[in-house]
Amino acid sequence: MPGNDPRVRARAASLALWLVNLAAAALIARAYLAHAPERASGLASLFVGVATISTLVLLTLPLALAFLALAGRFAESRAFAWVQACAWATVLFLLYADTRIYSLFRYHFNGMVWNLLTTPGGEDAFQLGPSELVLPLAAVVVWVAVELLLLARFRGDAIRPGALRFRPGWLAAGLCVPIVLVDKAIYARADLVRDREITVFARVFPYYAPITIKKVARTWFGVKLDERPKVDVGSSSRILTYPLARPTFAPDAPRPNVLVVVVDSLRADALDPTRMPNLTRFAEGGRVFADHLSGGNATRFGIFSLLYGLPGSYWDPAYEENCPPVLVDSLARLGYDLRVLSSASMSYPEFRSTAWVTMEDRVEDAFRAKETWKRDVAVTQRFDGWLGERAASAPFFAFVLLDAPHQRYSFDPAEAPFQPYETDLDYLEIADDDADPATREPIRNRFWNAVHFADRRLADLFASLERHGRAEDTVVIVTGDHGEEFWEHGYFGHTSNFTRAQTHVTFVMRGPGVPAGVETRPTSHLDVVPTLLELLGADPASRASYTTGVNLLAPPERRARNVAGWQELALVLDDGIVYVPLGGYRGGAEAYGFDWRPHPEGDDFLRAHGAETAELARDCRRFLR
């Protein structure tokens, strides 16, 4: 009888196990629905339901089909049962992890997350505590055991000859196929009529596969469509032609020392007498840039734009070609003594292969201490020692990275003026945050304690310059690589949007040639390279040959500023943000407000800023061929 055939029972068991895991996945995926529109239309509500199931079916179907194909061959194999159980448990674990990632940062398990996990030094950028590792892994072990029990039952008594006539596979196909078709039909219609309530929400689902019919509507039915604005920023596979020409320097120009200090996650409102008293006092003799944006919402792009003077879209070709920045190359040619001191690894992001590729032997980032704040102390001590041991005749360029304010927000517990503070970050709890301000304030206070601690280390750096007689002939820049959001717009941390909470950073500059005061005109990390090189005598007329920035000391009254993220760019304007995804629907511009909600004027806003958007595209192609 067919029901006694072990191959038939094995296939039926594998199919049943898929259906069970599909149901479990749907329960886990309910976490995505917390981000659905509060007042969705009837069609949008239907889309939320069918898209959830449709996405999970398409994500799990390849694995299900593979197991069905192999089930007949390995019907009696215990190893095959273990493989199925472990595979499905892993799928559910990854889905659960993705819901936590999305709840925190509003993106899915993508190339950036994979890069973080696989690149040496990535552990410095994101650290998980014991509870965040042990509990999910324990759940995986338990679910593997459950999967094995279910599989054994499905292959035994539960799958009897009579039950096989029910043909659960046909029932599953009969339900899943129309659900997928309805999902794709709703999305195609929304894309055709630009129903952003649906098209924007589709991003909530991991690896959502959109289907569009605009070409069919235009070609077969003569529908006239206003094209969605596109931004051609060039392909990252094109060859880098940077710089177009190297800057030349007047031989009699001044050669001040240069100290660039990047404090991780240094929001603009950190510059406050209570939070950073030492930097505030230091800034009184220098220039404060009140409206300064980083070049990105992540360390990779913030520091890249700071050192290269280029938009973050150039990261990939610079990395692939191991191309150093004009700033470092120019300083080396001018005879500067170069040094990098960092409490975080310069291997992640891959600055050893980009910014410091020609001076790796002068990068010090192996300060041995478990706590980040202790490594920051070691960095400042090493800076003092380096100033004392180096030859005084040559000017120096030093890049210092202090990492204490990076998540998990590290500081000496003996120095914690902001109370009460969270003793540690639990990302699982944060992902399930219930929006209670009382639970969020201790997390903010933990961050401000880390910022306050970093301020103490800045005082150490300033004291070292004084002690070694370098305070008056050194241009000092103190800034952040990006900001840090604390739910101002519903997000936590950084890398998730281009609001000012994540891109507006502290920027203080002081030294010879830098007038004191407050600069209120819009400036950017892209402006640092031309400013430093022109202070050293570079001809301003050649600026466009190596940077897209302007001089910080003479910025325009109004401008559009370029910021970058992982596979995305944005143009920050006076009345909104032009968002440009570089993956998926590549180059399709979208309009956002400063609260990171769809801009109320939508396409009208994009059309009004067509010239600035076109300039962004030209800037991103200028150094490619």
PALONU-832837 format. One line per 5 residues: number of its first residue (from 1); their letters; for each residue x, y, z of C-alpha. Coordinates in nm, 4 decimals. Layout:
# residues N
NUM> A> X Y Z | ...
//
This chain:
# residues 625
1> MPGND> 0.0000 0.0000 0.0000 | 0.1245 0.3564 -0.0688 | 0.0826 0.4489 0.2934 | 0.3298 0.1776 0.3962 | 0.5937 0.2985 0.1502
6> PRVRA> 0.8635 0.4670 0.3627 | 0.9372 0.7098 0.0795 | 0.5770 0.8277 0.0713 | 0.5720 0.8642 0.4492 | 0.9030 1.0551 0.4410
11> RAASL> 0.7747 1.3004 0.1800 | 0.4492 1.3490 0.3651 | 0.6409 1.4065 0.6900 | 0.8714 1.6616 0.5264 | 0.5731 1.8425 0.3807
16> ALWLV> 0.3928 1.8439 0.7154 | 0.7046 1.9713 0.8883 | 0.7222 2.2605 0.6403 | 0.3626 2.3541 0.7167 | 0.4306 2.3489 1.0910
21> NLAAA> 0.7363 2.5695 1.0467 | 0.5427 2.8006 0.8174 | 0.2872 2.8452 1.0946 | 0.5656 2.9045 1.3509 | 0.7258 3.1569 1.1171
26> ALIAR> 0.3946 3.3396 1.0858 | 0.3756 3.3684 1.4645 | 0.7300 3.5113 1.4761 | 0.6592 3.7458 1.1833 | 0.3764 3.9076 1.3778
31> AYLAH> 0.6503 4.1321 1.5183 | 0.6765 4.3018 1.1774 | 0.3097 4.3981 1.1948 | 0.3798 4.6311 1.4862 | 0.5184 4.8646 1.2207
36> APERA> 0.2059 4.8585 1.0063 | 0.0170 5.1866 0.9538 | -0.2079 5.2615 1.2505 | -0.4956 5.3740 1.0292 | -0.4556 5.1588 0.7235
41> SGLAS> -0.7100 5.1492 0.4443 | -0.9013 4.8306 0.3784 | -0.6752 4.7380 0.0869 | -0.3617 4.8093 0.2905 | -0.4913 4.5936 0.5755
46> LFVGV> -0.5530 4.3094 0.3313 | -0.2028 4.3575 0.1905 | -0.0491 4.3356 0.5387 | -0.2099 3.9983 0.5943 | -0.1451 3.8342 0.2577
51> ATIST> 0.2052 3.9812 0.2210 | 0.3080 3.8302 0.5546 | 0.2115 3.4793 0.4465 | 0.3267 3.5285 0.0879 | 0.6729 3.6442 0.1952
56> LVLLT> 0.7173 3.3511 0.4334 | 0.5998 3.1023 0.1693 | 0.8492 3.2339 -0.0857 | 1.1312 3.2438 0.1701 | 1.0784 2.8876 0.2924
61> LPLAL> 0.9618 2.7193 -0.0292 | 1.3124 2.6493 -0.1731 | 1.4146 2.4633 0.1426 | 1.0835 2.2772 0.1553 | 1.1174 2.1657 -0.2080
66> AFLAL> 1.4756 2.0522 -0.1484 | 1.3700 1.8354 0.1452 | 1.0756 1.6940 -0.0509 | 1.3090 1.6010 -0.3352 | 1.5543 1.4305 -0.1002
71> AGRFA> 1.2998 1.2672 0.1290 | 1.2437 0.9652 -0.0934 | 1.6151 0.8945 -0.1224 | 1.6877 0.9305 0.2496 | 1.3590 0.7984 0.3836
76> ESRAF> 1.5195 0.5854 0.6558 | 1.8118 0.8170 0.7350 | 1.8358 0.9573 1.0866 | 2.0986 1.2021 0.9659 | 1.8477 1.3438 0.7157
81> AWVQA> 1.5985 1.3939 0.9984 | 1.8611 1.5844 1.1953 | 1.9435 1.7943 0.8903 | 1.5780 1.8910 0.8474 | 1.5314 1.9684 1.2162
86> CAWAT> 1.8464 2.1815 1.2377 | 1.7731 2.3593 0.9103 | 1.4196 2.4600 1.0063 | 1.5287 2.5631 1.3557 | 1.7972 2.7804 1.1975
91> VLFLL> 1.5442 2.9394 0.9634 | 1.3189 3.0305 1.2549 | 1.6153 3.1617 1.4540 | 1.7257 3.3836 1.1646 | 1.3701 3.5088 1.1185
96> YADTR> 1.3476 3.5909 1.4886 | 1.6860 3.7682 1.4725 | 1.5632 3.9641 1.1723 | 1.2542 4.0811 1.3616 | 1.4819 4.2096 1.6389
101> IYSLF> 1.7107 4.3840 1.3891 | 1.4137 4.5439 1.2166 | 1.2546 4.6553 1.5435 | 1.5799 4.8263 1.6420 | 1.7099 4.9675 1.3152
106> RYHFN> 1.4296 4.9301 1.0544 | 1.6318 4.7230 0.8113 | 1.6667 4.3512 0.7610 | 1.9503 4.1010 0.7759 | 2.1405 4.2540 0.4846
111> GMVWN> 2.4900 4.2938 0.3470 | 2.5832 4.5357 0.6229 | 2.4888 4.2868 0.8950 | 2.6754 4.0086 0.7144 | 2.9780 4.2362 0.6731
116> LLTTP> 2.9668 4.3126 1.0449 | 2.9580 3.9438 1.1370 | 3.2297 3.8273 0.8986 | 3.4850 4.1102 0.9001 | 3.7657 4.0969 1.1599
121> GGEDA> 3.7149 4.3800 1.4067 | 3.3376 4.3784 1.3644 | 3.2980 4.2637 1.7232 | 3.4153 4.6099 1.8317 | 3.1259 4.7696 1.6471
126> FQLGP> 2.8467 4.5537 1.7871 | 2.8654 4.3465 2.1032 | 2.6022 4.1095 2.2363 | 2.5660 4.0278 2.6020 | 2.5230 3.6766 2.7488
131> SELVL> 2.1445 3.6961 2.7758 | 2.1161 3.8066 2.4130 | 2.3096 3.4979 2.3013 | 2.2211 3.2257 2.5500 | 1.8416 3.2565 2.5420
136> PLAAV> 1.8004 3.2482 2.1606 | 2.0517 2.9627 2.1252 | 1.8741 2.7680 2.3992 | 1.5487 2.8213 2.2101 | 1.7140 2.6800 1.8959
141> VVWVA> 1.8221 2.3655 2.0816 | 1.4716 2.3159 2.2207 | 1.3137 2.3698 1.8792 | 1.5483 2.1170 1.7165 | 1.4222 1.8608 1.9674
146> VELLL> 1.0621 1.9584 1.8911 | 1.1280 1.9280 1.5179 | 1.2692 1.5770 1.5625 | 0.9676 1.4688 1.7676 | 0.7267 1.6126 1.5118
151> LARFR> 0.9103 1.4495 1.2249 | 0.9051 1.1130 1.3964 | 0.5326 1.1460 1.4636 | 0.4582 1.2582 1.1088 | 0.6486 0.9591 0.9726
156> GDAIR> 0.4709 0.7209 1.2061 | 0.1219 0.7033 1.3443 | 0.0117 1.0493 1.2340 | 0.0574 0.9674 0.8668 | -0.1648 0.6667 0.8081
161> PGALR> -0.2835 0.5460 0.4700 | -0.6234 0.7019 0.5252 | -0.4701 1.0327 0.6211 | -0.2649 1.0395 0.3043 | -0.5834 1.0642 0.1004
166> FRPGW> -0.6301 1.4076 0.2589 | -0.3265 1.5196 0.0585 | -0.2147 1.8120 0.2784 | 0.0297 1.9196 0.0097 | -0.2513 1.9982 -0.2290
171> LAAGL> -0.4344 2.1889 0.0410 | -0.1213 2.3939 0.1182 | -0.0697 2.4669 -0.2504 | -0.4355 2.5568 -0.2889 | -0.4062 2.8115 -0.0083
176> CVPIV> -0.0552 2.9494 -0.0709 | -0.0804 3.0068 -0.4444 | -0.3773 3.2474 -0.4351 | -0.2318 3.4249 -0.1309 | 0.0907 3.4922 -0.3210
181> LVDKA> -0.1020 3.6040 -0.6300 | -0.3225 3.8417 -0.4313 | -0.0167 3.9874 -0.2567 | 0.1653 4.0541 -0.5833 | -0.1465 4.1904 -0.7525
186> IYARA> -0.2068 4.4418 -0.4721 | 0.1547 4.5550 -0.4826 | 0.1600 4.5852 -0.8626 | -0.1535 4.7987 -0.8546 | -0.0081 5.0159 -0.5717
191> DLVRD> 0.3145 5.0663 -0.7672 | 0.1164 5.1617 -1.0771 | -0.0903 5.4277 -0.9003 | 0.1843 5.5232 -0.6509 | -0.0028 5.4133 -0.3424
196> REITV> 0.2790 5.4714 -0.0946 | 0.0773 5.3336 0.1956 | 0.1371 4.9897 0.0432 | 0.4689 5.0250 -0.1408 | 0.6469 5.1728 0.1619
201> FARVF> 0.5100 4.9124 0.3986 | 0.6321 4.6293 0.1734 | 0.9819 4.7047 0.3049 | 0.8778 4.5769 0.6452 | 0.8940 4.2210 0.5144
206> PYYAP> 1.2381 4.0604 0.4722 | 1.3493 4.0206 0.1113 | 1.0068 4.1183 -0.0185 | 0.9876 4.0379 -0.3913 | 0.7851 4.3113 -0.5670
211> ITIKK> 0.6183 4.2609 -0.9034 | 0.5441 4.5669 -1.1163 | 0.3387 4.6022 -1.4325 | 0.4267 4.9520 -1.5497 | 0.5933 4.8316 -1.8679
216> VARTW> 0.2951 4.6114 -1.9483 | 0.0511 4.8946 -1.8750 | 0.2465 5.1336 -2.0942 | 0.3191 4.8936 -2.3821 | -0.0010 4.6889 -2.4046
221> FGVKL> -0.2632 4.9285 -2.2766 | -0.1144 5.2670 -2.3647 | -0.1261 5.3919 -2.0061 | 0.0688 5.7176 -1.9738 | 0.2773 5.7223 -1.6585
226> DERPK> 0.4814 5.9971 -1.4995 | 0.8172 5.8346 -1.4489 | 0.9384 5.8030 -1.0945 | 1.2417 6.0323 -1.0605 | 1.5669 5.8412 -1.1068
231> VDVGS> 1.9153 5.9309 -0.9873 | 2.2024 5.7814 -1.1844 | 2.4912 5.7735 -0.9376 | 2.7008 5.5393 -1.1483 | 2.7968 5.1794 -1.0837
236> SSRIL> 3.0326 5.0834 -0.8019 | 3.2029 4.8507 -1.0516 | 3.3283 5.1445 -1.2566 | 3.6919 5.2483 -1.2291 | 3.7808 5.5202 -0.9811
241> TYPLA> 3.9560 5.8276 -1.1250 | 4.0312 5.9989 -0.7973 | 4.1736 6.2530 -0.7846 | 4.1304 6.4078 -1.1266 | 4.4371 6.6156 -1.0408
246> RPTFA> 4.6492 6.6300 -0.7272 | 4.6448 6.9587 -0.5366 | 4.9578 7.1708 -0.5434 | 5.0756 7.3737 -0.2469 | 5.2420 7.7107 -0.2149
251> PDAPR> 5.5923 7.6419 -0.0800 | 5.5770 7.9291 0.1677 | 5.2339 7.8355 0.3080 | 5.2031 7.7520 0.6780 | 5.2409 7.3916 0.7896
256> PNVLV> 5.0489 7.3605 1.1176 | 5.0072 7.0297 1.2942 | 4.6675 6.8669 1.2469 | 4.4810 6.6662 1.5103 | 4.1476 6.5137 1.4068
261> VVVDS> 3.9535 6.3542 1.6910 | 3.6438 6.1516 1.6106 | 3.4248 6.0638 1.9066 | 3.1923 5.7845 1.8061 | 2.8209 5.8732 1.7944
266> LRADA> 2.8786 6.2343 1.9010 | 2.5400 6.3994 1.8491 | 2.5292 6.7744 1.7980 | 2.3565 6.8351 2.1314 | 2.6473 6.6731 2.3144
271> LDPTR> 2.8255 7.0089 2.3002 | 2.6813 7.1309 2.6269 | 2.8479 7.2517 2.9510 | 2.6863 6.9700 3.1467 | 2.7549 6.6879 2.9031
276> MPNLT> 3.0945 6.7974 2.7664 | 3.2347 7.0747 2.9862 | 3.5924 7.0371 2.8584 | 3.5060 7.0515 2.4896 | 3.2696 7.3420 2.5581
281> RFAEG> 3.5531 7.5421 2.7176 | 3.7905 7.4443 2.4375 | 3.5350 7.5561 2.1782 | 3.5196 7.9066 2.3265 | 3.8565 7.9772 2.1660
286> GRVFA> 3.7661 7.8072 1.8387 | 3.4874 7.7803 1.5858 | 3.1672 7.5868 1.6482 | 2.9781 7.4664 1.3433 | 2.6178 7.4625 1.4588
291> DHLSG> 2.4615 7.3092 1.1472 | 2.7092 7.0372 1.0561 | 2.6124 6.7012 0.9085 | 2.8216 6.3897 0.8930 | 2.8613 6.2336 0.5507
296> GNATR> 2.6732 5.9266 0.6675 | 2.4628 5.7584 0.9324 | 2.7294 5.4959 1.0052 | 3.0991 5.4970 1.0953 | 3.2048 5.3655 0.7560
301> FGIFS> 3.0553 5.6547 0.5613 | 3.0992 5.9255 0.8227 | 3.4754 5.8759 0.8472 | 3.5097 5.8060 0.4743 | 3.3532 6.1401 0.3863
306> LLYGL> 3.5637 6.3125 0.6518 | 3.8929 6.1781 0.5155 | 3.8183 6.1650 0.1423 | 3.5885 6.4627 0.0919 | 3.3720 6.2368 -0.1245
311> PGSYW> 3.0168 6.1028 -0.0936 | 2.9793 5.7596 0.0615 | 2.8833 5.6098 -0.2748 | 3.2568 5.6036 -0.3529 | 3.3319 5.3629 -0.0685
316> DPAYE> 3.3075 5.0440 -0.2772 | 3.5432 5.1475 -0.5595 | 3.7878 5.3017 -0.3101 | 3.7883 4.9768 -0.1144 | 3.8175 4.7558 -0.4224
321> ENCPP> 4.1096 4.9593 -0.5579 | 4.2783 5.0207 -0.2192 | 4.2786 5.3900 -0.3009 | 4.4123 5.6235 -0.0284 | 4.2578 5.9680 0.0308
326> VLVDS> 4.4110 6.2785 -0.1227 | 4.4393 6.4187 0.2289 | 4.6765 6.1464 0.3487 | 4.8695 6.1429 0.0219 | 4.9141 6.5210 0.0297
331> LARLG> 5.0247 6.5290 0.3924 | 5.2798 6.2560 0.3253 | 5.4189 6.4510 0.0293 | 5.4448 6.7604 0.2486 | 5.6569 6.5674 0.4991
336> YDLRV> 5.4020 6.5261 0.7769 | 5.4546 6.2671 1.0481 | 5.1389 6.0546 1.0270 | 4.9793 5.8571 1.3086 | 4.6450 5.6869 1.3772
341> LSSAS> 4.5448 5.5962 1.7326 | 4.2121 5.4201 1.7754 | 4.0409 5.2305 2.0534 | 3.8283 5.0493 1.7902 | 3.9672 4.8233 1.5219
346> MSYPE> 4.0623 4.9934 1.1959 | 3.9937 4.6631 1.0200 | 3.6197 4.7177 1.0612 | 3.5158 4.9209 0.8812 | 3.8007 4.8408 0.6455
351> FRSTA> 4.0037 5.1587 0.6846 | 4.3312 4.9667 0.6691 | 4.2412 4.8906 0.3073 | 4.1225 5.2428 0.2293 | 4.2151 5.5525 0.4292
356> WVTME> 4.5296 5.4079 0.5889 | 4.6383 5.1682 0.3138 | 4.9649 5.3578 0.2528 | 5.0485 5.3976 0.6233 | 4.9375 5.0769 0.7933
361> DRVED> 5.2590 5.0625 0.9934 | 5.1560 5.3863 1.1652 | 4.8123 5.2654 1.2724 | 4.7842 5.1680 1.6379 | 4.4539 5.0051 1.7303
366> AFRAK> 4.5469 4.7018 1.9414 | 4.4988 4.8498 2.2854 | 4.4368 4.5488 2.5076 | 4.1482 4.6056 2.7437 | 3.8069 4.4446 2.7601
371> ETWKR> 3.6185 4.7627 2.8412 | 3.6074 5.0254 2.5681 | 3.6551 5.3109 2.8147 | 3.9850 5.1616 2.9274 | 4.1017 5.1484 2.5652
376> DVAVT> 4.0111 5.5166 2.5285 | 4.2313 5.5922 2.8292 | 4.5141 5.3945 2.6687 | 4.4719 5.5885 2.3432 | 4.5094 5.9266 2.5134
381> QRFDG> 4.8097 5.8028 2.7094 | 4.9681 5.6748 2.3892 | 4.9071 6.0102 2.2185 | 5.0933 6.1850 2.4987 | 5.3791 5.9367 2.4722
386> WLGER> 5.3953 5.9672 2.0942 | 5.4174 6.3468 2.1141 | 5.7065 6.3110 2.3519 | 5.9043 6.0606 2.1437 | 5.8619 6.2008 1.7918
391> AASAP> 6.0994 6.4407 1.6211 | 5.9859 6.7978 1.6792 | 6.1073 6.9282 1.3424 | 5.8357 6.7765 1.1205 | 5.4693 6.8767 1.1485
396> FFAFV> 5.2324 6.5963 1.2432 | 4.8921 6.4690 1.1443 | 4.7192 6.2537 1.4054 | 4.3823 6.0858 1.3752 | 4.2357 5.9741 1.7088
401> LLDAP> 3.9184 5.7703 1.7500 | 3.7520 5.7537 2.0913 | 3.4917 5.4789 2.1021 | 3.3298 5.5021 2.4468 | 2.9958 5.6530 2.3290
406> HQRYS> 2.9451 5.3763 2.0742 | 2.6876 5.1167 2.1713 | 2.6989 4.9629 2.4376 | 2.7989 5.3061 2.5768 | 3.1092 5.2473 2.7875
411> FDPAE> 3.2377 5.4543 3.0783 | 3.4079 5.4287 3.4146 | 3.1297 5.3559 3.6663 | 3.3066 5.5895 3.9065 | 3.2332 5.8754 3.6645
416> APFQP> 2.8579 5.8657 3.6063 | 2.6957 6.2060 3.6616 | 2.3759 6.1199 3.4750 | 2.1407 5.9210 3.6959 | 1.9667 5.6838 3.6881
421> YETDL> 2.1410 5.4953 3.4099 | 2.0990 5.1507 3.2619 | 2.3742 4.9182 3.3812 | 2.3928 4.7566 3.0380 | 2.2058 4.7406 2.7090
426> DYLEI> 1.9807 4.4449 2.6438 | 1.8987 4.4570 2.2747 | 1.6169 4.2048 2.3103 | 1.4449 4.4297 2.5612 | 1.5094 4.7403 2.3522
431> ADDDA> 1.3612 4.5717 2.0456 | 1.0471 4.5047 2.2498 | 1.0440 4.8583 2.3874 | 0.6958 4.9672 2.4901 | 0.7622 5.3394 2.4355
436> DPATR> 0.7537 5.4116 2.8095 | 0.9767 5.7189 2.8645 | 1.0696 5.5854 3.2072 | 1.2415 5.2851 3.0459 | 1.4195 5.4960 2.7860
441> EPIRN> 1.5660 5.7673 3.0052 | 1.8179 5.5340 3.1785 | 1.9442 5.4282 2.8344 | 1.9919 5.7930 2.7337 | 2.1696 5.8589 3.0625
446> RFWNA> 2.4031 5.5680 2.9942 | 2.4898 5.7294 2.6609 | 2.5448 6.0711 2.8192 | 2.7724 5.9168 3.0817 | 2.9801 5.7680 2.7987
451> VHFAD> 2.9897 6.1078 2.6243 | 3.0943 6.2747 2.9510 | 3.3698 6.0168 2.9891 | 3.4917 6.0829 2.6336 | 3.5002 6.4528 2.7194
456> RRLAD> 3.7460 6.3747 2.9996 | 3.9684 6.2021 2.7457 | 3.9488 6.5058 2.5184 | 4.0790 6.7116 2.8104 | 4.3717 6.4688 2.8284
461> LFASL> 4.4461 6.5232 2.4586 | 4.4308 6.9019 2.4944 | 4.6591 6.8826 2.7995 | 4.9101 6.6751 2.6017 | 4.9260 6.9444 2.3330
466> ERHGR> 4.9899 7.2047 2.6032 | 5.2489 6.9925 2.7801 | 5.4501 6.9375 2.4629 | 5.4193 7.2945 2.3386 | 5.1905 7.2134 2.0462
471> AEDTV> 4.8686 7.3845 2.1480 | 4.9265 7.7037 1.9483 | 5.0503 7.5513 1.6218 | 4.7975 7.2681 1.5885 | 4.4669 7.2743 1.4047
476> VIVTG> 4.2319 7.0620 1.6145 | 3.9053 6.9164 1.4883 | 3.6660 6.7355 1.7221 | 3.3582 6.5749 1.5720 | 3.1472 6.2613 1.5522
481> DHGEE> 3.1277 5.9969 1.2833 | 2.7462 6.0012 1.3026 | 2.4702 6.0798 1.5481 | 2.2663 5.8534 1.7732 | 1.8898 5.8430 1.7924
486> FWEHG> 1.6890 5.7760 2.1045 | 1.3428 5.7290 1.9578 | 1.3000 6.0921 1.8512 | 1.1450 5.9557 1.5308 | 1.0700 5.6030 1.6474
491> YFGHT> 1.4193 5.4614 1.5928 | 1.7096 5.3649 1.8170 | 2.0810 5.4030 1.7466 | 2.2034 5.4810 1.3967 | 2.2265 5.3394 1.0400
496> SNFTR> 1.8465 5.3399 1.0010 | 1.7517 5.6841 0.8657 | 1.8832 6.0285 0.7724 | 1.7144 6.2408 1.0369 | 1.9200 6.4990 1.2211
501> AQTHV> 1.9288 6.2717 1.5257 | 2.1457 6.0310 1.3261 | 2.3406 6.2718 1.1029 | 2.3739 6.6077 1.2858 | 2.7032 6.5935 1.4768
506> TFVMR> 2.9176 6.8102 1.6991 | 3.1911 6.9886 1.5045 | 3.4526 7.2102 1.6689 | 3.7621 7.3457 1.4958 | 4.0366 7.5477 1.6577
511> GPGVP> 4.3891 7.6508 1.5634 | 4.5975 7.8826 1.3467 | 4.3974 8.0272 1.0586 | 4.0625 7.9356 1.2146 | 3.8540 8.2357 1.3281
516> AGVET> 3.6706 8.1968 1.6563 | 3.2924 8.2139 1.6662 | 2.9844 8.0191 1.5693 | 2.9167 7.9174 1.2108 | 2.5450 7.8804 1.1440
521> RPTSH> 2.5641 7.8189 0.7699 | 2.5249 7.4545 0.6593 | 2.8470 7.2508 0.6570 | 2.9405 6.8869 0.6093 | 3.2139 6.6288 0.6686
526> LDVVP> 3.2752 6.6560 0.2934 | 3.4192 7.0018 0.3629 | 3.7006 6.8925 0.5957 | 3.9488 6.7844 0.3275 | 3.9387 7.1047 0.1164
531> TLLEL> 3.9496 7.3165 0.4323 | 4.2613 7.1478 0.5716 | 4.4417 7.1391 0.2388 | 4.3645 7.5038 0.1673 | 4.4926 7.5986 0.5131
536> LGADP> 4.8181 7.4334 0.4000 | 4.8288 7.6386 0.0804 | 4.6318 7.4346 -0.1757 | 4.4804 7.6400 -0.4567 | 4.1010 7.6708 -0.4059
541> ASRAS> 4.0593 7.6758 -0.7832 | 4.1634 7.3079 -0.7970 | 3.9174 7.1972 -0.5294 | 3.6731 7.0287 -0.7659 | 3.9480 6.7954 -0.8894
546> YTTGV> 3.9622 6.6044 -0.5597 | 3.6482 6.6719 -0.3551 | 3.2797 6.7566 -0.3738 | 3.2993 6.9650 -0.0558 | 3.3506 7.3361 0.0093
551> NLLAP> 3.5715 7.5285 0.2509 | 3.4328 7.5206 0.6044 | 3.5500 7.8766 0.6593 | 3.3437 8.0128 0.3691 | 3.0376 7.7914 0.3197
556> PERRA> 2.7394 7.9008 0.1112 | 2.4289 8.0377 0.2761 | 2.2180 7.7491 0.1466 | 2.3085 7.4111 0.0035 | 2.1993 7.0520 -0.0411
561> RNVAG> 2.4114 6.8132 0.1628 | 2.4916 6.4554 0.0712 | 2.4767 6.1797 0.3340 | 2.5180 5.8064 0.2802 | 2.4198 5.4758 0.4344
566> WQELA> 2.4525 5.1124 0.3408 | 2.3254 5.0905 -0.0194 | 2.1519 5.4278 0.0044 | 2.2099 5.7989 -0.0300 | 2.0169 6.1039 0.0775
571> LVLDD> 2.0161 6.4711 -0.0056 | 1.9297 6.6912 0.2924 | 1.7579 7.0136 0.1888 | 1.5921 7.3026 0.3709 | 1.2434 7.1570 0.3371
576> GIVYV> 1.2940 6.7826 0.3295 | 1.5106 6.4883 0.2289 | 1.5550 6.3205 -0.1080 | 1.6183 5.9513 -0.0412 | 1.7936 5.7404 -0.3057
581> PLGGY> 1.8154 5.3602 -0.2601 | 2.1156 5.2054 -0.4336 | 1.9915 4.8477 -0.4102 | 1.6641 4.6931 -0.5250 | 1.4819 4.9727 -0.7074
586> RGGAE> 1.8183 5.1350 -0.7722 | 1.8212 5.5114 -0.8053 | 1.4470 5.5635 -0.7577 | 1.4242 5.8887 -0.5617 | 1.1748 5.9205 -0.2785
591> AYGFD> 1.0682 6.2188 -0.0691 | 1.0850 6.2256 0.3106 | 1.0228 6.4840 0.5787 | 1.2641 6.5537 0.8634 | 1.0626 6.3160 1.0810
596> WRPHP> 1.1432 6.0332 0.8354 | 0.7877 6.0003 0.7199 | 0.6826 6.0296 0.3554 | 0.6978 6.3942 0.2536 | 0.3474 6.5442 0.2340
601> EGDDF> 0.4215 6.6969 -0.1079 | 0.5687 6.3750 -0.2486 | 0.6498 6.4002 -0.6191 | 0.5997 6.7778 -0.6192 | 0.8855 6.8031 -0.3700
606> LRAHG> 1.1066 6.5859 -0.5908 | 1.0293 6.7933 -0.8989 | 1.1001 7.1170 -0.7114 | 1.4460 6.9887 -0.6231 | 1.5321 6.8286 -0.9530
611> AETAE> 1.8389 7.0504 -1.0031 | 1.9903 6.9610 -0.6646 | 1.9182 6.5920 -0.7228 | 2.0857 6.6078 -1.0637 | 2.3878 6.7692 -0.8982
616> LARDC> 2.4011 6.4818 -0.6500 | 2.4131 6.2377 -0.9396 | 2.6951 6.4328 -1.1052 | 2.8918 6.4451 -0.7800 | 2.8594 6.0682 -0.7447
621> RRFLR> 2.9876 6.0105 -1.0998 | 3.2557 6.2798 -1.1146 | 3.5381 6.0481 -1.0117 | 3.4222 5.7351 -1.1981 | 3.4803 5.6212 -1.5525
//
